[in-house]
Amino acid sequence: MSHFNDISPYTYTVSTNTVFDETAAAEQSLNHERRLKRLISNRESARRSRMRKKKQIQELKHEVDQLYVANNQLYEKLIRLLEVNQRILQENAELKERVSSLQVTFTDLIDVTL
């Protein structure tokens, strides 16, 4: 008897299904591994993104602090300059008044001597 007569059609089907099942399981496992890698990669990418954002926010806060300090320094300098300007204007007004007074005195002296 031939070897083929001993094998039933069901045996071939079972063997073929086992191969298909193993291939499907391998593909499913590969897909699962890919999904896990992608998940891990996405989580790492999100973590790096959060770290970059946190660092950027810290840098911006530092810059804001520096700008507040510079702004306060400029404000204080402006106040001092306005005070100096006010004193100079007052001194200038006093000097103009003195010049006017001296002109009157000088004119009176010239009139007296003539």
C-alpha distances in whole Angstrom, upper triangle without the diagonal:
4,7,8,7,8,11,14,17,19,18,19,22,23,22,24,27,27,28,30,32,33,34,36,37,38,40,42,43,44,46,47,48,50,52,53,54,56,58,59,60,62,64,65,66,68,69,71,72,74,75,76,78,80,81,82,84,86,87,88,90,92,93,94,96,97,99,100,102,103,104,106,108,109,110,112,114,114,117,118,119,120,123,124,124,126,128,129,130,132,134,134,136,138,139,140,142,144,144,145,148,149,149,152,153,154,155,158,159,159,161,163,164,165
4,5,6,7,10,12,15,17,16,16,20,21,20,21,24,25,25,28,29,30,31,33,35,35,37,39,40,41,43,45,46,47,49,50,51,53,55,56,57,59,61,62,63,65,66,68,69,71,72,73,75,77,78,79,81,83,84,85,87,89,90,91,93,94,95,97,99,100,101,103,105,106,107,109,110,111,113,115,116,117,119,121,121,123,125,126,127,129,131,131,133,135,136,136,139,140,141,142,145,145,146,148,150,150,152,154,155,155,158,160,160,161
4,5,6,7,11,13,15,13,13,17,18,17,19,21,22,22,24,26,26,28,30,31,32,34,36,36,38,40,41,42,44,46,47,48,50,51,53,54,56,57,58,60,62,63,64,66,68,69,70,72,73,75,76,78,79,80,82,84,85,86,88,90,91,92,94,96,97,98,100,102,102,104,106,107,108,110,112,112,114,116,117,118,120,122,123,123,126,127,128,129,132,132,133,136,137,137,139,141,142,143,145,147,147,148,151,152,152,155,157,157,158
4,5,5,8,10,13,11,11,14,16,15,16,19,20,20,22,24,25,26,28,30,30,32,34,35,36,38,40,41,42,44,46,47,48,50,51,52,54,56,57,58,60,62,63,64,66,68,69,70,72,73,75,76,78,79,81,82,84,85,86,88,90,91,93,94,95,96,99,100,101,102,105,106,106,109,110,111,112,115,116,116,118,121,121,122,124,126,126,128,130,131,131,134,136,136,137,140,141,141,144,145,145,147,149,150,151,153,155,156,156
4,5,7,10,12,12,12,15,17,17,18,21,22,22,24,26,27,28,30,32,33,34,36,37,39,40,42,43,45,46,48,49,51,52,54,55,56,58,59,61,62,64,65,67,68,70,71,73,74,76,77,79,80,82,83,85,86,87,89,91,92,93,95,97,98,99,101,103,103,105,107,108,109,111,113,113,115,117,118,119,121,123,123,124,127,128,128,130,133,133,134,136,138,138,140,142,143,144,146,148,148,149,152,153,153,155,158,158,159
4,6,10,11,10,12,15,15,15,17,20,20,21,23,25,25,27,29,30,31,33,35,36,37,39,40,42,43,45,46,48,49,51,52,53,55,56,58,59,61,62,64,65,67,68,70,71,73,74,76,77,79,80,82,83,85,86,87,89,91,92,93,95,96,97,100,101,102,103,106,107,108,110,112,112,113,116,117,118,119,122,122,123,126,127,127,129,132,132,133,135,137,137,139,141,142,143,145,147,147,148,151,152,152,155,157,157,158
4,7,8,6,8,11,12,11,14,16,16,18,20,21,22,24,25,27,28,30,31,32,34,35,37,38,40,41,43,44,46,47,49,50,51,53,54,56,57,59,60,62,63,65,66,68,69,71,72,74,75,77,78,80,81,83,84,86,87,88,90,92,93,94,96,98,99,100,102,103,104,106,108,109,110,112,114,114,116,118,119,120,122,124,124,126,128,129,129,132,133,134,135,138,139,139,141,143,144,145,147,149,149,151,153,154,155
4,5,5,7,9,10,11,13,15,16,18,19,20,22,23,25,26,28,29,30,32,34,35,36,38,40,41,42,44,45,47,48,50,51,53,54,55,57,59,60,61,63,65,66,67,69,71,72,73,75,76,78,79,81,82,83,85,87,88,89,91,93,93,96,97,98,99,102,103,103,105,108,108,109,112,113,113,115,118,118,119,121,123,123,125,127,128,129,131,133,133,135,137,138,139,141,143,143,144,147,148,148,150,153,153,154
4,5,5,6,9,10,11,12,14,16,17,18,20,21,22,24,26,27,28,30,32,33,34,36,37,39,40,42,43,44,46,48,49,50,52,53,55,56,58,59,61,63,64,65,67,68,69,71,73,74,75,77,79,80,81,83,85,85,87,89,90,91,93,95,96,97,99,100,101,103,105,106,107,109,111,111,113,115,116,116,119,120,121,122,125,126,126,128,130,131,132,134,135,136,138,140,140,142,144,145,146,148,150,151,151
4,5,5,6,9,10,10,12,14,15,16,18,20,21,22,24,25,26,28,30,31,32,34,35,36,38,40,41,42,44,46,47,48,50,51,52,54,56,57,58,60,62,63,64,66,67,69,71,72,73,75,77,78,79,81,83,83,85,87,88,89,91,93,94,95,97,98,99,101,103,104,105,107,109,109,111,113,114,114,117,119,119,120,123,124,124,126,128,129,130,132,134,134,136,138,139,140,142,144,144,146,148,149,150
4,5,5,6,9,10,11,12,14,15,16,18,20,21,22,24,25,27,28,30,31,33,34,36,37,39,40,41,43,44,46,47,49,50,52,53,55,56,58,59,61,62,64,65,67,68,70,71,72,74,76,77,78,80,82,83,84,86,87,88,90,92,93,94,96,98,98,100,102,103,104,106,108,108,110,112,113,114,116,118,118,120,122,123,124,126,128,128,130,132,133,134,136,138,138,139,142,143,143,145,148,148,149
4,5,5,6,8,10,11,12,14,15,17,18,20,21,22,24,25,27,28,30,31,33,34,36,37,39,40,42,43,44,46,48,49,50,52,53,55,56,58,59,61,62,64,65,67,68,70,71,73,74,75,77,79,80,81,83,85,86,87,89,91,91,93,95,96,97,99,101,101,103,105,106,107,109,111,111,112,115,116,116,118,121,121,122,124,126,126,128,130,131,132,134,136,136,137,140,141,141,143,146,146,147
4,5,5,6,8,10,10,12,14,15,16,18,20,21,22,24,25,26,28,30,31,32,34,36,37,38,40,41,42,44,46,47,48,50,52,53,54,56,57,58,60,62,63,64,66,68,69,70,72,73,75,77,78,79,81,83,84,85,87,89,89,90,93,94,95,97,99,99,100,103,104,104,106,109,109,110,112,114,114,116,118,119,120,122,124,124,126,128,129,130,132,134,134,135,138,139,139,141,144,144,145
4,5,5,6,9,10,10,12,14,15,16,18,20,20,22,24,25,26,28,30,31,32,34,35,36,38,40,41,42,44,46,47,48,50,51,53,55,56,57,59,60,62,63,65,66,68,69,71,72,73,75,77,78,79,81,83,83,85,87,88,89,92,93,93,95,97,98,99,102,103,103,105,108,108,109,111,113,113,115,117,118,119,121,123,123,125,127,128,129,131,133,133,134,137,138,139,141,143,144,144
4,5,5,6,9,10,11,12,14,15,16,18,20,21,22,24,25,27,28,30,31,33,34,36,37,39,40,42,43,44,46,48,49,50,52,54,55,56,58,59,61,62,64,65,67,68,70,71,73,74,76,77,79,81,82,83,85,86,87,88,91,92,93,95,97,97,99,101,102,103,105,107,107,108,111,112,113,114,117,117,118,120,122,122,124,126,127,128,130,132,132,134,136,137,138,140,142,143,144
4,5,5,6,9,10,11,12,14,15,16,18,20,21,22,24,26,27,28,30,31,33,34,36,37,38,40,42,43,44,46,48,49,50,52,53,55,56,58,59,61,62,64,65,67,68,69,71,73,74,75,77,79,80,81,83,85,85,87,89,90,91,93,95,95,97,99,100,101,102,105,105,106,109,110,110,112,115,115,116,118,120,120,122,124,125,126,128,130,130,131,134,135,135,137,140,140,141
4,5,5,6,8,10,10,12,14,15,16,18,19,20,22,24,25,26,28,30,31,32,34,35,36,38,40,41,42,44,46,47,48,50,51,53,54,56,57,59,60,62,63,65,66,68,69,71,72,73,75,77,78,79,81,83,83,85,87,88,89,91,93,94,95,97,98,99,101,103,104,104,107,108,109,110,113,113,114,116,118,119,120,122,123,124,126,128,128,130,132,133,134,136,138,139,140
4,5,5,6,9,10,10,12,14,15,16,18,20,20,22,24,25,26,28,30,31,32,34,35,37,38,40,41,43,44,46,47,49,50,52,53,55,56,57,59,61,62,63,65,66,68,70,71,72,74,76,77,78,80,82,82,84,86,87,88,90,92,93,94,96,97,98,100,102,103,104,106,108,108,110,112,113,113,116,117,118,119,122,123,123,126,127,128,129,132,133,133,135,137,138,139
4,5,5,6,9,10,10,12,14,15,16,18,20,21,22,24,25,27,28,30,31,32,34,36,37,38,40,42,43,44,46,48,49,50,52,53,55,56,58,59,61,62,64,65,66,68,70,71,73,74,75,76,79,80,81,82,85,86,87,89,91,91,92,95,96,96,98,101,101,102,104,106,106,108,110,111,112,114,116,116,118,120,121,122,124,126,126,127,130,131,131,133,136,136,137
4,5,5,6,8,10,10,12,14,15,16,18,20,21,22,24,25,26,28,30,31,32,34,36,37,38,40,41,42,44,46,47,48,50,52,53,54,56,58,59,60,62,63,65,67,68,69,71,73,74,74,77,78,79,80,83,84,85,87,89,89,90,93,94,94,96,99,99,100,102,104,104,106,108,109,110,112,114,114,116,118,119,120,122,124,124,125,128,129,129,131,134,134,135
4,5,5,6,8,10,10,12,14,15,16,18,20,21,22,24,25,26,28,30,31,32,34,35,37,38,40,41,43,44,46,47,49,50,52,53,55,56,57,59,61,62,63,65,67,68,69,71,72,73,75,77,78,79,81,83,83,85,87,88,89,91,93,93,95,97,98,99,101,103,103,105,107,108,109,111,113,113,115,117,118,119,121,123,123,124,127,128,129,131,133,133,134
4,5,5,6,9,10,10,12,14,15,16,18,20,21,22,24,25,27,28,30,31,33,34,36,37,39,40,41,43,44,46,47,49,50,52,53,55,56,58,59,61,62,64,65,66,68,70,71,72,74,76,77,78,80,81,82,84,86,87,88,90,92,92,94,96,97,98,100,102,102,104,106,107,108,110,112,112,114,116,117,118,120,122,122,123,126,127,128,130,132,132,133
4,5,5,6,8,10,10,12,14,15,16,18,20,21,22,24,25,26,28,30,31,32,34,36,37,38,40,42,43,44,46,47,49,50,52,53,55,56,58,59,60,62,64,65,67,68,69,70,73,74,75,76,79,80,80,83,85,85,86,89,90,90,92,95,95,96,98,100,100,102,104,105,106,108,110,110,112,114,115,116,118,120,120,121,124,125,125,127,130,130,131
4,5,5,6,8,10,10,12,14,15,16,18,20,21,22,24,25,26,28,30,31,32,34,36,37,38,40,41,42,44,46,47,48,50,52,53,54,56,57,59,61,62,63,65,67,68,69,71,73,73,75,77,78,79,81,83,83,84,87,88,89,90,93,93,94,97,98,99,100,103,103,104,106,108,108,110,112,113,114,116,118,118,120,122,123,124,126,128,129,130
4,5,5,6,8,10,10,12,14,15,16,18,20,21,22,24,25,27,28,30,31,32,34,35,37,39,40,41,43,45,46,47,49,50,52,53,55,56,58,59,61,62,64,65,67,68,70,71,72,73,76,77,78,80,82,82,84,86,87,88,90,92,93,93,96,97,98,99,102,103,103,106,107,108,109,112,113,113,116,117,118,119,122,123,123,125,127,128,129
4,5,5,6,9,10,10,12,14,15,16,18,20,21,22,24,25,27,28,30,31,33,34,36,37,39,40,42,43,44,46,48,49,50,52,54,55,56,58,59,61,62,64,65,66,68,70,71,72,74,76,76,79,80,81,82,85,86,86,88,91,91,92,94,96,96,98,100,101,102,104,106,106,108,110,111,112,114,116,116,118,120,121,122,124,126,126,127
4,5,5,6,8,10,10,12,14,15,16,18,20,21,22,24,25,26,28,30,31,32,34,36,37,38,40,41,43,44,46,47,48,50,52,53,54,56,58,59,60,62,63,64,67,68,69,70,73,74,74,77,78,79,80,83,84,84,86,89,89,90,92,94,94,96,98,99,100,102,104,104,106,108,109,110,112,114,114,115,118,119,119,121,124,124,125
4,5,5,6,9,10,10,12,14,15,16,18,20,21,22,24,25,26,28,30,31,32,34,36,37,38,40,41,43,45,46,47,49,51,52,53,55,56,57,59,61,62,63,65,67,68,69,71,72,73,75,77,78,79,81,83,83,85,87,88,89,91,93,93,95,97,98,99,101,103,103,105,107,108,109,111,113,113,114,117,118,118,120,123,123,124
4,5,5,6,9,10,10,12,14,15,16,18,20,21,22,24,25,27,28,30,31,33,34,36,37,39,40,42,43,45,46,48,49,51,52,54,55,56,58,60,61,62,64,66,67,68,70,71,72,74,76,77,78,80,82,82,84,86,87,88,90,92,92,94,96,97,98,100,102,102,104,106,107,108,110,112,112,114,116,117,118,120,122,123,124
4,5,5,6,9,10,10,12,14,15,16,18,20,21,22,24,25,27,28,30,31,33,34,36,37,38,40,42,43,44,46,48,49,50,52,54,55,56,58,59,60,63,64,65,66,69,70,70,73,74,75,76,79,80,80,82,85,85,86,88,90,90,92,94,95,96,98,100,100,102,104,105,106,108,110,110,112,114,115,116,118,120,120,121
4,5,5,6,9,10,10,12,14,15,16,18,20,21,22,24,25,26,28,30,31,32,34,36,37,38,40,41,43,44,46,47,48,50,52,53,55,57,58,58,61,62,63,64,67,68,69,71,73,73,74,77,78,78,80,83,83,84,86,88,88,90,92,93,94,96,98,98,100,102,103,104,106,108,108,110,112,113,114,116,118,119,120
4,5,5,6,9,10,10,12,14,15,16,18,20,21,22,24,25,27,28,30,31,33,34,36,37,39,40,42,43,45,46,47,49,51,52,53,55,56,57,59,61,62,63,65,67,68,70,71,72,73,76,77,78,79,82,82,83,86,87,88,89,92,92,93,95,97,98,99,101,103,103,106,107,108,109,111,113,113,115,117,118,119
4,5,5,6,9,10,10,12,14,15,16,18,20,21,22,24,25,27,28,30,31,33,34,36,37,39,40,42,43,45,46,48,49,50,52,54,55,56,58,60,61,62,64,65,66,68,70,71,72,74,76,76,78,80,81,82,84,86,86,88,90,91,92,94,96,96,98,100,101,102,104,106,106,108,110,111,112,114,116,117,118
4,5,5,6,8,10,10,12,14,15,16,18,20,21,22,24,25,27,28,30,31,32,34,36,37,38,40,42,43,44,46,48,49,50,52,53,54,56,58,59,60,62,64,64,66,68,69,70,73,74,74,76,78,79,80,82,84,84,86,88,89,90,92,94,94,96,98,99,100,102,104,104,105,108,109,109,112,114,114,115
4,5,5,6,9,10,10,12,14,15,16,18,20,21,22,24,25,26,28,30,31,32,34,36,37,38,40,41,43,45,46,47,49,51,52,53,55,57,57,59,61,62,63,65,67,68,69,71,72,73,75,77,78,78,81,82,83,84,87,88,88,91,92,93,94,97,98,98,101,102,103,104,107,108,108,110,112,113,114
4,5,5,6,8,10,10,12,14,15,16,18,20,21,22,24,25,27,28,30,31,33,34,36,37,39,40,42,43,45,46,48,49,51,52,54,55,56,58,60,61,62,64,66,67,68,70,71,72,74,76,77,78,80,82,82,84,86,87,88,90,92,92,94,96,97,98,100,102,102,104,106,107,108,110,112,113,114
4,5,5,6,8,10,10,12,14,15,16,18,20,21,22,24,25,27,28,30,31,33,34,36,37,39,40,42,43,44,46,48,49,50,52,54,55,56,58,59,60,62,64,65,66,69,70,70,72,74,75,76,78,80,80,82,84,85,86,88,90,90,92,94,95,96,98,100,100,102,104,105,106,108,110,111,112
4,5,5,6,8,10,10,12,14,15,16,18,20,21,22,24,25,26,28,30,31,32,34,36,37,38,40,42,43,44,46,47,48,50,52,53,54,56,58,58,60,62,63,64,67,68,68,70,72,73,74,76,78,78,80,82,83,84,86,88,88,90,92,93,94,96,98,98,100,102,103,104,106,108,109,110
4,5,5,6,9,10,10,12,14,15,16,18,20,21,22,24,25,27,28,30,31,33,34,36,37,39,40,42,43,45,46,47,49,51,52,53,55,56,57,59,61,62,63,65,67,67,69,71,72,73,75,77,77,79,81,82,83,85,87,88,89,91,92,93,95,97,97,99,101,102,103,105,107,108,109
4,5,5,6,9,10,10,12,14,15,16,18,20,21,22,24,26,27,28,30,31,33,34,36,37,39,40,42,44,45,46,48,49,51,52,54,55,56,58,60,61,62,64,66,66,68,70,71,72,74,76,76,78,80,81,82,84,86,87,88,90,91,92,94,96,96,98,100,101,102,104,106,107,108
4,5,5,6,9,10,11,12,14,15,16,18,20,21,22,24,26,27,28,30,31,33,34,36,37,39,40,42,43,44,46,48,49,50,52,53,54,57,58,59,60,63,64,64,66,69,69,70,73,74,74,76,78,79,80,82,84,84,86,88,89,90,92,94,94,96,98,99,100,102,104,105,106
4,5,5,6,9,10,10,12,14,15,16,18,20,21,22,24,25,27,28,30,31,32,34,36,37,38,40,42,42,45,46,47,48,51,52,53,55,57,57,58,61,62,63,64,67,67,68,71,72,73,74,77,77,78,81,82,83,84,86,88,88,91,92,93,94,96,98,98,100,102,103,104
4,5,5,6,9,10,10,12,14,15,16,18,20,21,22,24,25,27,28,30,31,33,35,36,37,39,40,41,43,45,46,47,49,51,52,53,55,56,57,60,61,62,63,66,67,67,70,71,72,74,76,77,78,80,81,82,84,86,87,88,90,91,92,93,96,97,98,100,102,102,104
4,5,5,6,9,10,10,12,14,15,16,18,20,21,22,24,26,27,28,30,31,33,34,36,38,39,40,42,43,45,46,48,49,50,52,54,55,56,58,60,60,62,64,65,66,68,70,70,72,74,75,76,78,80,81,82,84,85,86,89,90,90,92,94,95,96,98,100,101,102
4,5,5,6,9,10,11,12,14,15,16,18,20,21,22,24,26,27,28,30,31,33,34,36,37,38,40,42,43,44,46,48,48,51,52,53,54,57,58,58,60,63,63,64,66,68,68,70,72,73,74,76,78,78,80,82,83,84,86,88,88,90,92,93,94,96,98,99,100
4,5,5,6,9,10,10,12,14,15,16,18,20,21,22,24,25,27,28,30,31,33,35,36,37,39,40,41,43,45,46,47,49,51,52,53,55,56,57,59,61,62,63,65,66,67,69,71,72,73,75,77,77,79,81,82,83,85,87,87,89,91,92,93,95,97,98,99
4,5,5,6,9,10,10,12,14,15,16,18,20,21,23,24,26,27,29,30,31,33,35,36,37,39,40,42,44,45,46,48,50,51,52,54,55,56,58,60,61,62,64,66,66,68,70,71,72,74,76,76,78,80,81,82,84,86,86,88,90,91,92,94,96,97,98
4,5,5,6,9,10,10,12,14,15,16,18,20,21,22,24,26,27,28,30,32,33,34,36,37,39,40,42,43,44,46,48,49,50,52,54,54,56,58,59,60,62,64,64,66,68,69,70,72,74,74,76,78,79,80,82,84,84,86,88,89,90,92,94,95,96
4,5,5,6,9,10,10,12,14,15,16,18,20,21,22,24,26,27,28,30,31,32,34,36,37,38,40,42,42,44,46,47,48,51,52,52,54,57,57,58,60,62,62,64,66,67,68,70,72,73,74,76,77,78,80,82,82,84,86,87,88,90,92,93,94
4,5,5,6,9,10,10,12,14,15,16,18,20,21,22,24,25,27,29,30,31,33,35,36,37,39,40,41,43,45,46,47,49,51,51,53,55,56,57,59,61,61,63,65,66,67,69,71,72,73,75,76,77,80,81,82,83,85,87,87,89,91,92,93
4,5,5,6,8,10,10,12,14,15,16,18,20,21,23,24,26,27,29,30,32,33,34,36,38,39,40,42,44,45,46,48,49,50,52,54,55,56,58,60,60,62,64,65,66,68,70,71,72,74,75,76,79,80,80,82,84,85,86,88,90,91,92
4,5,5,6,9,10,10,12,14,15,16,18,20,21,22,24,26,27,28,30,31,32,34,36,37,38,40,42,43,44,46,47,48,50,52,53,54,56,58,58,60,62,63,64,66,68,68,70,72,73,74,76,78,78,80,82,83,84,86,88,89,90
4,5,5,6,9,10,10,12,14,15,16,18,20,21,22,24,25,26,28,30,31,32,34,36,37,38,40,41,42,45,46,47,48,51,51,52,55,56,57,58,61,61,62,65,66,67,68,71,72,72,75,76,77,78,81,82,82,84,86,87,88
4,5,5,6,9,10,11,12,14,15,17,18,20,21,23,24,25,27,29,30,31,33,35,36,37,39,40,42,43,45,46,48,50,51,52,54,55,56,58,60,61,62,64,65,66,68,70,71,72,74,76,76,78,80,81,82,84,86,87,88
4,5,5,6,9,10,11,12,14,15,17,18,20,21,23,24,26,27,28,30,32,33,34,36,38,39,40,42,43,44,46,48,49,50,52,54,54,56,58,59,60,62,64,65,66,68,69,70,73,74,74,76,78,79,80,82,84,85,86
4,5,5,6,9,10,10,12,14,15,16,18,20,21,22,24,26,26,28,30,31,32,34,36,37,38,40,42,42,44,46,47,48,50,52,52,54,56,57,58,60,62,62,64,66,67,68,70,72,72,74,76,77,78,80,82,83,84
4,5,5,6,9,10,10,12,14,15,16,18,20,21,22,24,25,26,28,30,31,33,35,36,37,39,40,41,43,45,46,47,49,50,51,53,55,56,57,59,61,61,63,65,66,67,69,71,71,73,75,76,77,79,81,82,83
4,5,5,6,9,10,11,12,14,15,17,18,20,21,23,24,26,27,29,30,32,33,35,36,38,39,40,42,44,45,46,48,49,50,52,54,55,56,58,60,61,62,64,65,66,69,70,70,72,74,75,76,78,80,81,82
4,5,5,6,9,10,11,12,14,15,16,18,20,21,22,24,26,27,28,30,32,33,34,36,37,38,40,42,43,44,46,48,48,50,52,53,54,56,58,58,60,62,63,64,66,68,68,70,72,73,74,76,78,79,80
4,5,5,6,9,10,10,12,14,15,16,18,20,21,22,24,25,26,28,30,31,32,34,36,36,38,40,41,42,44,46,46,48,50,51,52,54,56,57,58,60,61,62,65,66,67,68,70,71,72,74,76,77,78
4,5,5,6,9,10,10,12,14,15,17,18,20,21,23,24,25,27,29,30,31,33,35,36,37,39,40,41,43,45,46,47,49,50,52,54,55,56,58,59,61,62,64,65,66,68,70,71,72,74,76,76,78
4,5,5,6,9,10,11,12,14,15,17,18,20,21,23,24,26,27,29,30,32,33,34,36,38,39,40,42,43,44,46,48,49,50,52,54,55,56,58,59,60,63,64,65,66,68,69,70,72,74,75,76
4,5,5,6,9,10,10,12,14,15,16,18,20,21,22,24,26,26,28,30,31,32,34,36,37,38,40,41,42,44,46,47,48,50,52,52,54,56,57,58,60,62,62,64,66,67,68,70,72,73,74
4,5,5,6,9,10,10,12,14,15,16,18,20,21,22,24,25,26,28,30,31,32,34,35,37,39,40,41,43,45,46,47,49,50,51,53,55,56,57,59,60,61,63,65,66,67,69,71,72,73
4,5,5,6,9,10,11,12,14,15,17,18,20,21,23,24,26,27,29,30,32,33,35,36,38,39,40,42,44,45,46,48,49,50,52,54,55,56,58,60,60,62,64,65,66,68,70,71,72
4,5,5,6,8,10,11,12,14,15,16,18,20,21,22,24,26,27,28,30,32,33,34,36,37,38,40,42,43,44,46,47,48,50,52,53,54,56,58,58,60,62,63,64,66,68,69,70
4,5,5,6,8,10,10,12,14,15,16,18,20,21,22,24,25,26,28,30,31,32,34,35,36,38,40,41,42,44,46,46,48,50,51,52,54,56,56,58,60,61,62,64,66,67,68
4,5,5,6,9,10,10,12,14,15,16,18,20,21,23,24,25,27,29,30,31,33,34,35,37,39,40,41,43,45,46,47,49,50,52,54,55,56,57,59,61,62,64,65,66,68
4,5,5,6,9,10,11,12,14,15,17,18,20,21,23,24,26,27,28,30,32,33,34,36,38,39,40,42,43,44,46,48,49,50,52,53,54,56,58,59,60,62,64,65,66
4,5,5,6,9,10,10,12,14,15,16,18,20,21,22,24,26,26,28,30,31,32,34,36,37,38,40,41,42,44,46,47,48,50,52,52,54,56,57,58,60,62,63,64
4,5,5,6,9,10,10,12,14,15,16,18,20,21,22,24,25,26,28,30,31,32,34,35,37,39,40,41,43,44,46,47,49,50,51,53,55,56,57,59,61,62,63
4,5,5,6,9,10,11,12,14,15,17,18,20,21,23,24,25,27,29,30,31,33,34,36,37,39,40,42,43,45,46,48,49,50,52,54,55,56,58,59,61,62
4,5,5,6,9,10,11,12,14,15,16,18,20,21,22,24,26,27,28,30,32,32,34,36,37,38,40,42,43,44,46,47,48,50,52,53,54,56,58,59,60
4,5,5,6,9,10,10,12,14,15,16,18,20,21,22,24,25,26,28,30,31,32,34,35,36,38,40,41,42,44,46,46,48,50,51,52,54,56,57,58
4,5,5,6,9,10,10,12,14,15,16,18,20,21,22,24,25,27,29,30,31,33,34,36,37,39,40,41,43,45,46,47,49,50,51,53,55,56,58
4,5,5,6,9,10,11,12,14,15,17,18,20,21,23,24,26,27,28,30,32,33,34,36,37,39,40,42,43,44,46,48,49,50,52,54,55,56
4,5,5,6,9,10,10,12,14,15,16,18,20,21,22,24,26,26,28,30,31,32,34,36,37,38,40,41,42,44,46,47,48,50,52,52,54
4,5,5,6,9,10,10,12,14,15,16,18,20,20,22,24,25,26,28,30,31,32,34,35,36,39,40,41,42,44,46,47,49,50,51,53
4,5,5,6,9,10,10,12,14,15,16,18,20,21,23,24,25,27,28,30,31,33,34,36,37,39,40,42,43,45,46,48,49,50,52
4,5,5,6,8,10,11,12,14,15,16,18,20,21,22,24,26,27,28,30,31,32,34,36,37,38,40,42,43,44,46,47,48,50
4,5,5,6,8,10,10,12,14,15,16,18,20,20,22,24,25,26,28,30,31,32,34,35,36,38,40,41,42,44,46,47,48
4,5,5,6,9,10,10,12,14,15,16,18,20,21,22,24,25,27,28,30,31,33,34,35,37,39,40,41,43,45,46,47
4,5,5,6,9,10,11,12,14,15,17,18,20,21,22,24,26,27,28,30,32,33,34,36,37,39,40,42,43,45,46
4,5,5,6,9,10,10,12,14,15,16,18,20,21,22,24,25,26,28,30,31,32,34,36,37,38,40,41,42,44
4,5,5,6,9,10,10,12,14,15,16,18,20,21,22,24,25,26,28,30,31,32,34,35,36,38,40,41,43
4,5,5,6,9,10,11,12,14,15,17,18,20,21,22,24,25,27,28,30,31,33,34,36,37,39,40,42
4,5,5,6,8,10,10,12,14,15,16,18,20,21,22,24,26,27,28,30,31,32,34,36,37,38,40
4,5,5,6,8,10,10,12,14,15,16,18,19,20,22,24,25,26,28,30,31,32,34,35,36,38
4,5,5,6,9,10,10,12,14,15,16,18,20,21,23,24,25,27,28,30,31,33,34,36,37
4,5,5,6,9,10,11,12,14,15,16,18,20,21,22,24,26,27,28,30,32,33,34,36
4,5,5,6,9,10,10,12,14,15,16,18,20,21,22,24,25,26,28,30,31,32,34
4,5,5,6,9,10,10,12,14,15,16,18,20,20,22,24,25,26,28,30,31,32
4,5,5,6,9,10,11,12,14,15,17,18,20,21,23,24,25,27,29,30,32
4,5,5,6,9,10,10,12,14,15,16,18,20,21,22,24,26,27,28,30
4,5,5,6,8,10,10,12,14,15,16,18,20,20,22,24,25,26,28
4,5,5,6,8,10,10,12,14,15,16,18,20,21,22,24,25,27
4,5,5,6,9,10,11,12,14,15,17,18,20,21,23,24,26
4,5,5,6,8,10,10,12,14,15,16,18,20,21,22,24
4,5,5,6,9,10,10,12,14,15,16,18,20,21,22
4,5,5,6,9,10,10,12,14,15,16,18,20,21
4,5,5,6,9,10,11,12,14,15,17,18,20
4,5,5,6,8,10,10,12,14,15,16,18
4,5,5,6,8,10,10,12,14,15,16
4,5,5,6,9,10,10,12,14,15
4,5,5,6,9,10,10,12,14
4,5,5,6,9,10,11,12
4,5,5,6,9,10,11
4,5,5,6,9,10
4,5,5,6,9
4,5,5,6
4,6,5
4,6
4
